[in-house]
Amino acid sequence: MQSISAGTLIALAGLGIGAVVGAAAFVSNFCALGGVSDILFARDWRRMRAWMMAAGVALVGTQSLDAAGLIHIDRILAPYILWLPTIAGGVCFGFGMALAGGCVNRALVRLGAGSVKSLVIVLVVGVTAALTTEGFLAPLNEALARHGRLDVMIAPEALHRILGTIPMLDAEVARWLVTAVIGGGLIVFCLKDSWFRSTRDQFIASVVIGLAIPLAWTANGGTTALNFAGPMGDFFLVLKKDYSPSVFAMTAIVGVPLGAFVAAALTRNLALETFTAREEIPRNLIGAVLMGFGGTIALGCTFGQGLSGLSTLSVSAVLAIAGMLFGCLWGIRYFEAGGVWGGLKLAFKRGV
Protein backbone atom coordinates (compact mmCIF):
# COMPACT_ATOMS: atom_id res chain seq x y z
CA MET A 1 0.00 0.00 0.00
CA GLN A 2 1.38 3.38 -1.00
CA SER A 3 1.99 5.67 1.98
CA ILE A 4 0.61 9.19 2.11
CA SER A 5 3.27 11.87 1.70
CA ALA A 6 4.04 14.38 4.45
CA GLY A 7 2.88 17.22 2.22
CA THR A 8 -0.49 15.54 1.68
CA LEU A 9 -0.91 14.97 5.41
CA ILE A 10 -0.16 18.64 6.10
CA ALA A 11 -2.66 19.70 3.43
CA LEU A 12 -5.35 17.43 4.88
CA ALA A 13 -4.60 18.68 8.39
CA GLY A 14 -5.03 22.26 7.24
CA LEU A 15 -8.30 21.40 5.53
CA GLY A 16 -9.64 19.58 8.58
CA ILE A 17 -8.60 22.18 11.14
CA GLY A 18 -9.96 24.96 8.95
CA ALA A 19 -13.27 23.11 8.60
CA VAL A 20 -13.60 22.68 12.38
CA VAL A 21 -12.90 26.40 12.91
CA GLY A 22 -15.38 27.34 10.18
CA ALA A 23 -18.14 25.18 11.66
CA ALA A 24 -17.49 26.42 15.20
CA ALA A 25 -17.37 30.05 14.09
CA PHE A 26 -20.65 29.69 12.18
CA VAL A 27 -22.55 28.00 15.01
CA SER A 28 -21.35 30.50 17.63
CA ASN A 29 -21.33 33.66 15.47
CA PHE A 30 -17.66 34.04 16.45
CA CYS A 31 -16.52 37.51 15.39
CA ALA A 32 -14.04 40.04 16.79
CA LEU A 33 -15.90 42.97 15.20
CA GLY A 34 -19.18 41.68 16.59
CA GLY A 35 -17.59 41.46 20.03
CA VAL A 36 -16.54 45.11 19.96
CA SER A 37 -19.92 46.22 18.56
CA ASP A 38 -21.83 44.27 21.22
CA ILE A 39 -19.84 46.00 23.95
CA LEU A 40 -20.34 49.47 22.47
CA PHE A 41 -24.05 49.25 21.77
CA ALA A 42 -25.43 46.57 24.09
CA ARG A 43 -22.85 46.28 26.89
CA ASP A 44 -22.82 42.58 26.04
CA TRP A 45 -19.36 41.03 26.51
CA ARG A 46 -20.20 37.45 25.49
CA ARG A 47 -18.79 37.51 21.95
CA MET A 48 -15.68 39.34 23.10
CA ARG A 49 -15.27 36.85 25.92
CA ALA A 50 -15.51 34.07 23.32
CA TRP A 51 -12.60 35.62 21.41
CA MET A 52 -10.65 36.16 24.65
CA MET A 53 -11.34 32.60 25.78
CA ALA A 54 -10.04 31.26 22.48
CA ALA A 55 -6.92 33.42 22.86
CA GLY A 56 -6.30 32.18 26.40
CA VAL A 57 -6.73 28.52 25.47
CA ALA A 58 -4.53 28.95 22.39
CA LEU A 59 -1.77 30.60 24.44
CA VAL A 60 -1.74 28.01 27.23
CA GLY A 61 -1.91 25.13 24.75
CA THR A 62 0.84 26.46 22.49
CA GLN A 63 3.23 27.27 25.34
CA SER A 64 2.63 23.82 26.87
CA LEU A 65 3.54 22.12 23.60
CA ASP A 66 6.60 24.34 23.17
CA ALA A 67 7.78 23.67 26.73
CA ALA A 68 7.37 19.92 26.13
CA GLY A 69 9.54 20.16 23.00
CA LEU A 70 6.76 19.07 20.67
CA ILE A 71 7.00 22.33 18.71
CA HIS A 72 9.75 24.94 18.53
CA ILE A 73 8.30 28.44 18.39
CA ASP A 74 11.69 30.17 18.73
CA ARG A 75 12.53 29.18 15.15
CA ILE A 76 9.89 31.53 13.74
CA LEU A 77 10.45 34.48 16.10
CA ALA A 78 12.91 37.10 14.89
CA PRO A 79 15.30 39.10 17.14
CA TYR A 80 13.50 42.34 16.25
CA ILE A 81 10.07 43.91 16.65
CA LEU A 82 8.28 45.27 13.58
CA TRP A 83 6.51 47.97 15.55
CA LEU A 84 5.43 50.25 12.70
CA PRO A 85 4.04 47.63 10.27
CA THR A 86 2.19 45.78 13.03
CA ILE A 87 0.59 48.88 14.52
CA ALA A 88 -0.21 50.57 11.17
CA GLY A 89 -1.30 47.30 9.58
CA GLY A 90 -3.42 46.46 12.60
CA VAL A 91 -5.22 49.80 12.43
CA CYS A 92 -5.83 49.38 8.67
CA PHE A 93 -7.13 45.86 9.19
CA GLY A 94 -9.39 46.86 12.08
CA PHE A 95 -10.88 49.79 10.18
CA GLY A 96 -11.29 47.58 7.12
CA MET A 97 -13.17 44.86 8.95
CA ALA A 98 -15.54 47.49 10.35
CA LEU A 99 -16.27 48.69 6.80
CA ALA A 100 -16.66 45.13 5.47
CA GLY A 101 -18.78 43.90 8.37
CA GLY A 102 -16.25 41.41 9.71
CA CYS A 103 -12.71 40.09 9.46
CA VAL A 104 -11.41 37.70 6.78
CA ASN A 105 -12.38 34.62 8.79
CA ARG A 106 -15.89 36.00 9.16
CA ALA A 107 -16.07 36.58 5.40
CA LEU A 108 -14.94 32.98 4.76
CA VAL A 109 -17.59 31.67 7.16
CA ARG A 110 -20.32 33.73 5.47
CA LEU A 111 -19.07 32.56 2.09
CA GLY A 112 -19.63 28.97 3.17
CA ALA A 113 -23.17 29.83 4.23
CA GLY A 114 -23.98 31.28 0.81
CA SER A 115 -22.81 34.91 0.77
CA VAL A 116 -21.88 36.25 -2.67
CA LYS A 117 -20.93 39.53 -1.00
CA SER A 118 -18.36 37.70 1.10
CA LEU A 119 -16.97 36.02 -2.01
CA VAL A 120 -16.23 39.46 -3.45
CA ILE A 121 -14.61 40.55 -0.19
CA VAL A 122 -12.44 37.41 -0.04
CA LEU A 123 -11.27 37.86 -3.64
CA VAL A 124 -10.38 41.53 -3.11
CA VAL A 125 -8.50 40.66 0.10
CA GLY A 126 -6.55 38.01 -1.80
CA VAL A 127 -5.65 40.29 -4.71
CA THR A 128 -4.58 43.09 -2.36
CA ALA A 129 -2.50 40.70 -0.24
CA ALA A 130 -0.77 39.43 -3.39
CA LEU A 131 -0.03 42.99 -4.55
CA THR A 132 1.34 43.84 -1.10
CA THR A 133 3.56 40.75 -1.07
CA GLU A 134 4.88 40.73 -4.64
CA GLY A 135 3.12 43.54 -6.55
CA PHE A 136 3.30 47.32 -6.74
CA LEU A 137 2.57 47.67 -3.01
CA ALA A 138 5.55 45.50 -2.07
CA PRO A 139 8.05 48.44 -1.91
CA LEU A 140 5.79 50.17 0.64
CA ASN A 141 5.56 46.94 2.62
CA GLU A 142 9.35 46.58 2.60
CA ALA A 143 9.92 50.24 3.51
CA LEU A 144 7.62 49.99 6.53
CA ALA A 145 9.41 46.83 7.68
CA ARG A 146 12.83 48.39 7.15
CA HIS A 147 12.19 51.71 8.90
CA GLY A 148 9.72 50.51 11.52
CA ARG A 149 11.93 47.86 13.06
CA LEU A 150 13.32 47.72 16.59
CA ASP A 151 16.22 45.31 17.03
CA VAL A 152 16.05 43.22 20.19
CA MET A 153 19.13 41.10 19.45
CA ILE A 154 19.34 39.64 22.96
CA ALA A 155 16.47 37.21 22.36
CA PRO A 156 13.60 36.31 20.03
CA GLU A 157 10.78 38.88 20.21
CA ALA A 158 8.69 36.91 22.66
CA LEU A 159 7.73 38.40 26.01
CA HIS A 160 9.08 35.49 28.07
CA ARG A 161 12.34 35.31 26.10
CA ILE A 162 12.98 39.02 26.61
CA LEU A 163 12.12 38.78 30.32
CA GLY A 164 14.33 35.70 30.54
CA THR A 165 17.38 37.84 29.83
CA ILE A 166 16.92 39.57 33.20
CA PRO A 167 19.51 38.26 35.69
CA MET A 168 18.11 35.74 38.18
CA LEU A 169 14.98 35.16 36.03
CA ASP A 170 15.05 31.94 34.03
CA ALA A 171 13.34 31.95 30.62
CA GLU A 172 11.17 28.96 31.58
CA VAL A 173 10.06 30.64 34.79
CA ALA A 174 9.31 33.78 32.77
CA ARG A 175 7.32 31.69 30.26
CA TRP A 176 4.95 30.31 32.88
CA LEU A 177 4.63 33.61 34.70
CA VAL A 178 3.59 35.41 31.51
CA THR A 179 1.41 32.48 30.38
CA ALA A 180 -0.36 32.41 33.75
CA VAL A 181 -0.90 36.17 33.80
CA ILE A 182 -2.07 36.59 30.18
CA GLY A 183 -3.44 33.18 29.19
CA GLY A 184 -4.74 32.20 32.61
CA GLY A 185 -6.02 35.72 33.19
CA LEU A 186 -8.05 35.68 29.96
CA ILE A 187 -9.56 32.28 30.79
CA VAL A 188 -10.46 33.25 34.37
CA PHE A 189 -11.94 36.57 33.21
CA CYS A 190 -14.20 34.71 30.78
CA LEU A 191 -15.22 31.91 33.14
CA LYS A 192 -16.18 34.38 35.87
CA ASP A 193 -19.15 35.51 33.80
CA SER A 194 -22.12 33.18 34.31
CA TRP A 195 -23.90 34.64 31.27
CA PHE A 196 -20.99 33.59 29.04
CA ARG A 197 -20.74 30.14 30.68
CA SER A 198 -24.45 29.54 30.12
CA THR A 199 -24.23 30.43 26.41
CA ARG A 200 -23.19 26.93 25.45
CA ASP A 201 -22.56 27.48 21.73
CA GLN A 202 -20.20 30.40 22.31
CA PHE A 203 -18.43 28.76 25.25
CA ILE A 204 -17.77 25.44 23.50
CA ALA A 205 -16.86 27.07 20.19
CA SER A 206 -14.36 29.38 21.87
CA VAL A 207 -12.58 26.40 23.45
CA VAL A 208 -12.62 24.46 20.16
CA ILE A 209 -11.21 27.42 18.20
CA GLY A 210 -8.60 28.01 20.90
CA LEU A 211 -7.47 24.37 20.77
CA ALA A 212 -7.26 24.56 16.96
CA ILE A 213 -4.28 26.92 17.27
CA PRO A 214 -1.83 24.59 19.11
CA LEU A 215 -3.15 21.74 16.96
CA ALA A 216 -2.29 23.76 13.86
CA TRP A 217 1.22 24.51 15.17
CA THR A 218 1.74 20.78 15.75
CA ALA A 219 0.31 19.65 12.42
CA ASN A 220 2.43 22.11 10.50
CA GLY A 221 5.69 21.44 12.28
CA GLY A 222 5.60 24.70 14.25
CA THR A 223 6.08 26.92 11.20
CA THR A 224 2.64 28.54 11.07
CA ALA A 225 -0.78 28.19 12.66
CA LEU A 226 -3.96 29.85 11.37
CA ASN A 227 -3.79 33.07 9.37
CA PHE A 228 -6.41 34.27 6.88
CA ALA A 229 -5.18 37.63 5.58
CA GLY A 230 -1.71 37.56 4.00
CA PRO A 231 -1.96 33.89 2.92
CA MET A 232 -5.06 34.77 0.88
CA GLY A 233 -2.60 36.25 -1.61
CA ASP A 234 -0.95 32.83 -2.06
CA PHE A 235 -3.87 31.77 -4.25
CA PHE A 236 -2.86 34.46 -6.74
CA LEU A 237 0.89 33.97 -6.38
CA VAL A 238 1.02 30.17 -6.43
CA LEU A 239 1.93 30.06 -10.14
CA LYS A 240 4.65 32.68 -9.77
CA LYS A 241 8.12 31.27 -10.41
CA ASP A 242 10.16 30.49 -7.26
CA TYR A 243 7.25 31.36 -4.98
CA SER A 244 6.60 28.75 -2.26
CA PRO A 245 3.22 29.22 -0.55
CA SER A 246 2.24 27.52 2.70
CA VAL A 247 0.15 24.50 1.74
CA PHE A 248 -1.25 24.28 5.26
CA ALA A 249 -2.37 27.93 5.24
CA MET A 250 -4.02 27.57 1.83
CA THR A 251 -5.94 24.40 2.69
CA ALA A 252 -7.00 25.87 6.05
CA ILE A 253 -8.47 28.84 4.17
CA VAL A 254 -10.43 26.40 1.97
CA GLY A 255 -11.50 24.43 5.02
CA VAL A 256 -13.19 27.34 6.79
CA PRO A 257 -16.02 27.91 4.25
CA LEU A 258 -16.31 24.14 3.81
CA GLY A 259 -16.90 23.67 7.54
CA ALA A 260 -19.28 26.62 7.63
CA PHE A 261 -21.21 25.15 4.69
CA VAL A 262 -21.67 21.83 6.48
CA ALA A 263 -22.77 23.56 9.69
CA ALA A 264 -25.16 25.84 7.79
CA ALA A 265 -26.62 22.92 5.85
CA LEU A 266 -27.15 20.80 8.98
CA THR A 267 -28.86 23.69 10.78
CA ARG A 268 -30.81 24.71 7.66
CA ASN A 269 -29.25 28.14 7.58
CA LEU A 270 -27.92 28.21 4.02
CA ALA A 271 -29.02 31.47 2.41
CA LEU A 272 -27.98 33.48 -0.63
CA GLU A 273 -26.68 36.90 0.42
CA THR A 274 -25.91 39.71 -2.00
CA PHE A 275 -25.30 43.45 -1.78
CA THR A 276 -28.61 45.00 -0.75
CA ALA A 277 -27.76 48.61 -1.68
CA ARG A 278 -25.44 50.22 -4.22
CA GLU A 279 -23.60 52.23 -1.56
CA GLU A 280 -22.65 48.96 0.16
CA ILE A 281 -20.34 47.98 -2.70
CA PRO A 282 -17.60 50.65 -2.44
CA ARG A 283 -17.60 50.47 1.36
CA ASN A 284 -17.07 46.72 1.37
CA LEU A 285 -14.45 46.89 -1.38
CA ILE A 286 -12.46 49.54 0.51
CA GLY A 287 -12.76 47.47 3.65
CA ALA A 288 -11.45 44.40 1.83
CA VAL A 289 -8.49 46.36 0.41
CA LEU A 290 -7.61 47.66 3.88
CA MET A 291 -7.80 44.14 5.32
CA GLY A 292 -5.66 42.68 2.54
CA PHE A 293 -3.02 45.39 2.88
CA GLY A 294 -3.15 45.74 6.66
CA GLY A 295 -3.21 42.01 7.34
CA THR A 296 -0.18 41.51 5.09
CA ILE A 297 2.06 44.24 6.49
CA ALA A 298 1.03 43.37 10.06
CA LEU A 299 1.86 39.70 9.31
CA GLY A 300 -1.56 38.53 10.37
CA CYS A 301 -5.25 39.14 10.98
CA THR A 302 -7.43 38.57 14.05
CA PHE A 303 -6.40 34.92 13.76
CA GLY A 304 -2.88 35.27 12.36
CA GLN A 305 -1.65 37.83 14.89
CA GLY A 306 -4.62 37.79 17.22
CA LEU A 307 -4.89 34.12 18.21
CA SER A 308 -1.87 32.45 16.57
CA GLY A 309 0.56 35.32 17.18
CA LEU A 310 -0.48 35.90 20.78
CA SER A 311 -0.09 32.17 21.47
CA THR A 312 3.66 32.60 20.86
CA LEU A 313 3.79 35.57 23.28
CA SER A 314 5.08 37.69 20.40
CA VAL A 315 5.49 41.39 21.16
CA SER A 316 4.56 42.20 17.55
CA ALA A 317 1.29 40.29 18.02
CA VAL A 318 0.41 42.40 21.05
CA LEU A 319 1.03 45.58 19.04
CA ALA A 320 -1.00 44.25 16.10
CA ILE A 321 -3.94 43.35 18.35
CA ALA A 322 -3.90 46.83 19.89
CA GLY A 323 -3.89 48.34 16.40
CA MET A 324 -6.77 46.13 15.24
CA LEU A 325 -8.91 46.99 18.26
CA PHE A 326 -8.34 50.70 17.77
CA GLY A 327 -8.94 50.46 14.02
CA CYS A 328 -12.15 48.54 14.64
CA LEU A 329 -13.31 51.13 17.19
CA TRP A 330 -12.43 53.91 14.74
CA GLY A 331 -14.37 52.18 11.97
CA ILE A 332 -17.47 51.76 14.13
CA ARG A 333 -17.31 55.40 15.22
CA TYR A 334 -16.88 56.37 11.54
CA PHE A 335 -20.41 55.12 10.88
CA GLU A 336 -21.73 57.13 13.82
CA ALA A 337 -19.93 60.34 12.86
CA GLY A 338 -20.45 59.99 9.11
CA GLY A 339 -16.80 60.67 8.30
CA VAL A 340 -13.26 59.38 8.82
CA TRP A 341 -11.98 62.40 10.76
CA GLY A 342 -15.15 62.69 12.78
CA GLY A 343 -14.98 58.99 13.57
CA LEU A 344 -11.40 59.38 14.81
CA LYS A 345 -12.35 62.24 17.11
CA LEU A 346 -15.33 60.28 18.36
CA ALA A 347 -13.14 57.22 19.00
CA PHE A 348 -10.85 59.28 21.23
CA LYS A 349 -13.72 61.11 22.88
CA ARG A 350 -15.97 58.17 23.71
CA GLY A 351 -13.62 55.21 23.53
CA VAL A 352 -15.34 52.03 24.63
N, C-alpha and C positions, 0 to 999 in steps of 0.2 A: 504494500500500500504506500502510495506516495505521500510523504509528509508535507504539511503545510509550512510554507516559508515564514520566516520571522516578519517580513514586511506585510504579508497577508494577515497574520495574527494581529499586528499593530493596527492595520486598517480596520479589521473587524472589531477590535476593541474600541477604536474611536467611534465607529458606527453605533455600537451597542451603548457605550456610555453617553454619547450624544442623544440617543433615542430615550434613554432613561431620564435624562435631564429635561428633554423636550416634553415628555409625558408629565413629569412632576411639575414643571413650570406651567403647563396648560391647566392641569387640575386645580392647582393652588393659586393661579393668577399671579405667579411670582414675577415681580417687576420692581426694579429700583426706583424708577420714576413714579410709579404708582405709590410706593412707600412714602416718598417725599410729599406727593400731592395729598395723600390721606392725612398726613400729619398737619399740613398747612390748612386744609379746608374742613377736616372732620375731627382733628385731634385723635385720630385712630392710628396707633403705632403697630398694628398687627403685621402689615406687609413689610414694614421696615424691620420689625423684629425677625421676620422670616429670613430677610437678607442677612441680618446680623447673625442669626443663628447658623445659617449656612457658612458664613465667614468664620465663625468660632470653631465649628466642627471641622472645617477644611484646614484651619491653622493647626489645631491640636493633632489631627490625623496625619498631616504632612510632616510636622516636626517629630512625631513619634516614629514614623517610617524612616526619616532621615537619621534620627538618633540610633535606630536599630541597624543602620547600615544597608537598608533595603533600597534606598534611593540616595543620591548624592547631589543635594541642591547647590552646594558650593560651586560646582562645575559650571553652573549657568549664571552665577552672580558675579558681576564685574567689580573691580576695585575702584569704582567711581559712581557718582550719583548724577543722573541726567535730570537735574532739577528743573531746567527751563522747559524742555520738551514734555516732561510728565505733567507739570502744572498747566502749561498752555494747552497741551493736547487734551488734558482732562477737562478743562473748562470748555474747549470746543466740543468735545464729545458730550458733556453734560447738557450744554445748550442745544446741541443737535438732537439729542434724544427727547428733549422737551418739545421741540418743534415737530418731530416725527412721531410723537406719541409713544415712545418707548425705545429701549436700547436695541442693539442688533439681535441679541438673543430673543427679545420679545417679538421682534419682527419675524424671526425664523419660526417661532412658535405660532404666530398668527398666520404665517404662510402655510404651515401644515394644516391649519384649521380651515383654510380656504380663502385667505385674503390676497387678492390681486394687488391691492395697494402695498402690502408688505413685500410682495415680489419685486415691485418697482424699487422700493426702499433698499432691499437687499442687493439688487443689481447695481444701484448707484453707489452704495457703500463699497461694493467690490471693485468697481471701476476706479473710484477715488483712491481706495487703498493701494491699488496697483500703480496708479499714477504717482502716488506719494512714495512708493517703494522704488520704482524703476522708471517712472515717467518724468514729465516736466516739473512736478512738484518735489522730486527727489533732492535737487540742490538745496531747497528750503529746509527739507527734513534734515539733511546732512549739516547744514549751517547751524540749525538749532541745537543739534547734538554736539557739535564741535564747540560752540560758544557758551552753551548752557550746561557745562559739565563741571562737576566738582570732584576732583581726585581724592579718594580716600587712602589708597595705597596700602595702609596698614592691614586691611582686611577686606573681604567681600562686603558689598553694601547691604548687609543684613544687620538688623538691630542688635541681635545677640552676638554676632561676630565683632561688631564695633565695640560693644560693651565689654566683650571678652578680652580686649586689649588693655583694659584697665588693670593695673597691678593688683594682685590678690583676688581677682574675680575671674574664675575659670569660664571658658566659653560655654561649656555644657551647663554650668550653673546659671549663666546668663540666659541661655536658651530657655530653660524651664521657668525662670523668673518672668521673662517677657511673655512666654507662651501662657503662663498662668494668669498674668495680668490682663493681656489682650484677649487671647482665645477663651480662657476661663471666664474672664469678665463679661465678654459678649454673651456666652452661653448662660451664665447666671442671670444677667440682666433680662434675657428673653424668658427664661423659665420662671422668673419671679412674677410674671404677668399671667394671672389665671385666665384672662380673656384669650390671650395667645395660646395657652396650653389647651384650652377647650376647643379651639378652632383646628380640628384634627387634620384637615387637608393641608393647611399651611404649615402646621407643626411637623407633620411627617415629611412633607415635600422639602422643607428646609433642611432636615437631617439628611435626606436622600441626596439632595443637591450638594450639600456640604461633603458627604462621603465620596461623591463622584470626583472631587478634586484630588485627594490622595490616591484614589484608584487610577485616575488618569496619569498622575506622575509615575506610578508603578508600571502601568501598562506601556508607557512610552519611554521607559528607561530613564526617567528623571530629566528629560530634555524639555518637555513642555507639558502643560496640563490643558485647561480649556480656555480658549481665546476665540472670540467671534468677530473681531474688527479687522485688524491687520491681515490675518490669514484669509479673509474673504478675497483679498487681491490675488491669492495664489491661483484661484480658478481662472484668472485672466493672464497669469504669468507662467502657467505650467508648461506651455509650449515654447517659452523663451529659452534660447540656447544657454546652457550652463546654469540654469536656475533650478534649485532643488527645493521644492516646497515640502512642508511637513505633511506627510500622508495622514498621520493621526489627526492633525488639526482639520484637514479637509474632510475626512470622513465623519468627524465629530459634528462639523457644520451640517453635513447632509443628514446625520442622525437626528438632530434636533427637530426639524419639521416632520421627519418620519415618525418619531415618537409622539409628537403633538397630533399628527393625523390619526394615529391609532387611538389615542386617548379621546380625541374629538369624535371619532366614529363610534367608539364604544359607549360614549355618553350622549350620543345623538346631538352633538353640537357643531357638526360641520355646517358651514354657512359661507356663501360667496360674499366677499366684502370688496367694494370698490370705492373710489373717491366719490363722496356725496356732493361736493361743491367744487367749483372751478378754483376757488382761492385756496383750497386744500393742497392742490398739486404743487405750486412753487414752494409752499412752506415745508411740505414733506421732503421735497427734493433737496432744498437747502439743508434741512436737518440731516438727511442722509449723507450729503457731502461733508458736513461738519463732523459726523460720526466716523466716516471713512478716513478723513484726514487726521482728526484728533486721536482716534483710536490707534492709528499707525504711528504717529510721532510719539505718543505716550506709551507705546509698546503694549497696549492692551485696552480692553473695554471694562465694563462692570464685572465681567467674568475674568478676562485676561489679567488685569491689574487688580481688580476688586477682590475676587475670591482666590484665584490662582496666585497672583502676585503677593497678596497679603499672607497667604499660607507659607511663603518662604521668609516672612518677616523682612521683606525688601523695603528699604527706605523710599525708593522710587515709587513703589506701590502705594505707600502712605500718602505721598505727595499727589499722585494721580487720583486717588480716591477723594482727597480734599478738593482737588480741582473739579472733578466730576460733580460732586455734591454742590459746589458753588455754582457751576455752570447750569446744573439742573434747576437750582433755585432761581438763578437769573432768568432762565428760559420761562419758568412758570410766571415769574413777576412780569416778564415781557408781555404776556397775554393780558395781564391785569392792567398794565400801564399803557398798552397799545403802541409801544416803541422800544427799541433796544436801549437807548440812553435812559429813558424813563424806567424801564425794567431794572436797570442796574442801580439806579438811585433807590428804587423801591426795595430791591434786594438788601441793600445796606441799611435802609431805614427800618424795615420790618423784620428782616431776617427770617427765622423760623418761628 
